[in-house]
Amino acid sequence: MDAAQKPLFEFLLRQGDNALVLGHRTSEWCGVAPILEEDIALANMALDQIGQTQLWLGYAAEVEGAGRSADDLAFLRDVYDFRNLLMLEVPNGDFGRTQMRQFLYDAFQVPWLTQLQNSTDTRVAEIAAKCLKEALYHLDRSSHTVIALGDGTAESNKRMDEALAFLWPYSGEVFVDDETDHAMATAGVAPLLSEIKPLWLETVQTVLVQACLTLPEGDYAQKGGRTGFRHTEHLGHMLAVMQTLQRSYPGATW
Amino acid sequence: MYAQMVKSTGKGVQSRNEMSPEDRAFQDRIDRGEKIEPKDYMPPSYRKTLIRQIGQHAHSEIVGQLPEGNWITRAPTLERKANLLAKVQDEAGHGLYLYCAAETLGVSRDELVEMLHSERMKYSSIFNYPTLTWADMGAVGWLVDGAAIMNQVPLQRTSYGPYARAMVRICKEESFHQRQGYHIMIRMAKEGTDDQKRMAQDALNRFWYPALMMFGPSDKDSVHSAQSMAWRIKINTNDELRQKFVDETVPQAEFLGLSIPDENLRWNEETGHYDFSEPDWSEFFDVISGNGPCNAERLSARRKAWEDGAWVRDAMLAHARKAQNKSKAAE
């Protein structure tokens, strides 16, 4: 990989790792959701994320050109090489927190992928167009769920309020532009994340009002996921589970 | 077979003379191969037996998510993870069709779930065995889904319309699952490393007899089976299905280079079938009565999911009511 491709590789890992880590966390709900329809829906969401992972990491592996596959990237990198948002790697918590996390992420993905469709990199544009179809549906579902649970009962409102308070500090890092983001913006591959933030905030505010919830005030942001500088302790445990077979039986095909 | 030892009247097959004129007309419809639909007349015992059978089948699909869900987070490749997720999602979908089919008989899904949690209804014994290695995902697909198909294909012709129609959709997906499972076994047993081959053989060793038990004990003496067969809610005997399963599975194991853990297994020229050893039926009765390796864990996982989710269901309902009131007020 020549130096000019490095920011693109980094950018693709960020998209792919988000999908992989969220897909993994969502899949942990298998068989234990609050109601059968949610078991089906959560499996579907996880499935979409794993599909998106294959597209983003598949392209990342091509760009890297080092003979690694999407599977190698998913199963044979360690914590410090992951580029996902911290918000997606922290444990699921209850169903309310899982749904709030999904909503905060979907509200970002929809405007983000919409703009990525205009990427100068045609592969990025194609992958974004495919992912956007799913993201629109995910946002529709997660906003309705957040509204229903926020509005439902005193207990559910309290739980959603707690979920929001827990996740809010993790949402900050989503929109902090760094060198990679500037390089991508200059190349016309992607917009700056800071440009997406107002669109995200508008959706979040609209939905939270209907959910009888208030936007938290603090603007302290936990950072270090998308740069890979400092993940939470949880990611290592997640990878220990996820990568166990590839690590225990090197070279085996499955 | 996901429904085992379903009780019917317990009195054997009712003779035509014992039947009321209505019941006789009902039996005639079944004998003519007609489908019974929800609003049609049916004897109370037919309804009750079907609720037991369909409910048990639905519960099996739901509890059946757990042993495979155990490996979703450890699936070895992205593709295997996606396949397994899709499979478990299909099973939840099967549960949903089947609960809907049961609801047409006048029992609610919540009532059925409550009966599962209070151990008044059962689910298939097979899901009380642990899944220990990735090869178990292969063995479960190959053997467990394979055994389920043996029973479910004939049930597409069962006498109760909604059950038969649910089974048509389910069968399509089950045969896909079976092929997926077998593919995992091919990859490990035929093309794999020594470790993978060992895992594959170990999985077959552990799942062979529990898979044979899925068909239930020999029903030559069972009064329940005879009545269910007269009603066409059971089409073949347990022994017929078990034999068919063994006959189809043995060559598949040979192709994989795996050995079936049964020293009495041999082809019988005279009968045109394989002779094989019976499973340990005392183990089966232990598992069915709650003492299998994972019974307590499976049930407590389901109960916990239900209890933990109560606030979500309450909130969804409360929100729907509020929305309904708002739209009424606006009218």
Boltz contact constraints between the chains, C-beta under 6 A:
constraints:
  - contact:
      token1: [A, 27]
      token2: [B, 72]
      max_distance: 6.0
  - contact:
      token1: [A, 27]
      token2: [B, 85]
      max_distance: 6.0
  - contact:
      token1: [A, 30]
      token2: [B, 69]
      max_distance: 6.0
  - contact:
      token1: [A, 30]
      token2: [B, 72]
      max_distance: 6.0
  - contact:
      token1: [A, 30]
      token2: [B, 88]
      max_distance: 6.0
  - contact:
      token1: [A, 31]
      token2: [B, 65]
      max_distance: 6.0
  - contact:
      token1: [A, 31]
      token2: [B, 66]
      max_distance: 6.0
  - contact:
      token1: [A, 31]
      token2: [B, 69]
      max_distance: 6.0
  - contact:
      token1: [A, 32]
      token2: [B, 305]
      max_distance: 6.0
  - contact:
      token1: [A, 34]
      token2: [B, 309]
      max_distance: 6.0
  - contact:
      token1: [A, 34]
      token2: [B, 312]
      max_distance: 6.0
  - contact:
      token1: [A, 34]
      token2: [B, 313]
      max_distance: 6.0
  - contact:
      token1: [A, 35]
      token2: [B, 313]
      max_distance: 6.0
  - contact:
      token1: [A, 36]
      token2: [B, 92]
      max_distance: 6.0
  - contact:
      token1: [A, 36]
      token2: [B, 95]
      max_distance: 6.0
  - contact:
      token1: [A, 36]
      token2: [B, 96]
      max_distance: 6.0
  - contact:
      token1: [A, 39]
      token2: [B, 92]
      max_distance: 6.0
  - contact:
      token1: [A, 40]
      token2: [B, 89]
      max_distance: 6.0
  - contact:
      token1: [A, 40]
      token2: [B, 92]
      max_distance: 6.0
  - contact:
      token1: [A, 40]
      token2: [B, 93]
      max_distance: 6.0
  - contact:
      token1: [A, 43]
      token2: [B, 85]
      max_distance: 6.0
  - contact:
      token1: [A, 43]
      token2: [B, 89]
      max_distance: 6.0
  - contact:
      token1: [A, 46]
      token2: [B, 85]
      max_distance: 6.0
  - contact:
      token1: [A, 47]
      token2: [B, 82]
      max_distance: 6.0
  - contact:
      token1: [A, 47]
      token2: [B, 85]
      max_distance: 6.0
  - contact:
      token1: [A, 47]
      token2: [B, 86]
      max_distance: 6.0
  - contact:
      token1: [A, 50]
      token2: [B, 78]
      max_distance: 6.0
  - contact:
      token1: [A, 50]
      token2: [B, 81]
      max_distance: 6.0
  - contact:
      token1: [A, 50]
      token2: [B, 82]
      max_distance: 6.0
  - contact:
      token1: [A, 53]
      token2: [B, 78]
      max_distance: 6.0
  - contact:
      token1: [A, 54]
      token2: [B, 78]
      max_distance: 6.0
  - contact:
      token1: [A, 71]
      token2: [B, 77]
      max_distance: 6.0
  - contact:
      token1: [A, 71]
      token2: [B, 78]
      max_distance: 6.0
  - contact:
      token1: [A, 74]
      token2: [B, 78]
      max_distance: 6.0
  - contact:
      token1: [A, 95]
      token2: [B, 312]
      max_distance: 6.0
  - contact:
      token1: [A, 148]
      token2: [B, 316]
      max_distance: 6.0
  - contact:
      token1: [A, 148]
      token2: [B, 319]
      max_distance: 6.0
  - contact:
      token1: [A, 149]
      token2: [B, 315]
      max_distance: 6.0
  - contact:
      token1: [A, 151]
      token2: [B, 319]
      max_distance: 6.0
  - contact:
      token1: [A, 152]
      token2: [B, 315]
      max_distance: 6.0
  - contact:
      token1: [A, 152]
      token2: [B, 318]
      max_distance: 6.0
  - contact:
      token1: [A, 152]
      token2: [B, 319]
      max_distance: 6.0
  - contact:
      token1: [A, 153]
      token2: [B, 314]
      max_distance: 6.0
  - contact:
      token1: [A, 153]
      token2: [B, 315]
      max_distance: 6.0
  - contact:
      token1: [A, 153]
      token2: [B, 318]
      max_distance: 6.0
  - contact:
      token1: [A, 155]
      token2: [B, 311]
      max_distance: 6.0
  - contact:
      token1: [A, 156]
      token2: [B, 311]
      max_distance: 6.0
  - contact:
      token1: [A, 156]
      token2: [B, 315]
      max_distance: 6.0
  - contact:
      token1: [A, 241]
      token2: [B, 73]
      max_distance: 6.0
  - contact:
      token1: [A, 241]
      token2: [B, 74]
      max_distance: 6.0
  - contact:
      token1: [A, 244]
      token2: [B, 74]
      max_distance: 6.0
  - contact:
      token1: [A, 245]
      token2: [B, 76]
      max_distance: 6.0
  - contact:
      token1: [A, 245]
      token2: [B, 134]
      max_distance: 6.0
  - contact:
      token1: [A, 246]
      token2: [B, 76]
      max_distance: 6.0
  - contact:
      token1: [A, 249]
      token2: [B, 195]
      max_distance: 6.0
  - contact:
      token1: [A, 252]
      token2: [B, 193]
      max_distance: 6.0
  - contact:
      token1: [A, 252]
      token2: [B, 196]
      max_distance: 6.0
  - contact:
      token1: [A, 254]
      token2: [B, 76]
      max_distance: 6.0
  - contact:
      token1: [A, 254]
      token2: [B, 77]
      max_distance: 6.0
  - contact:
      token1: [A, 254]
      token2: [B, 80]
      max_distance: 6.0
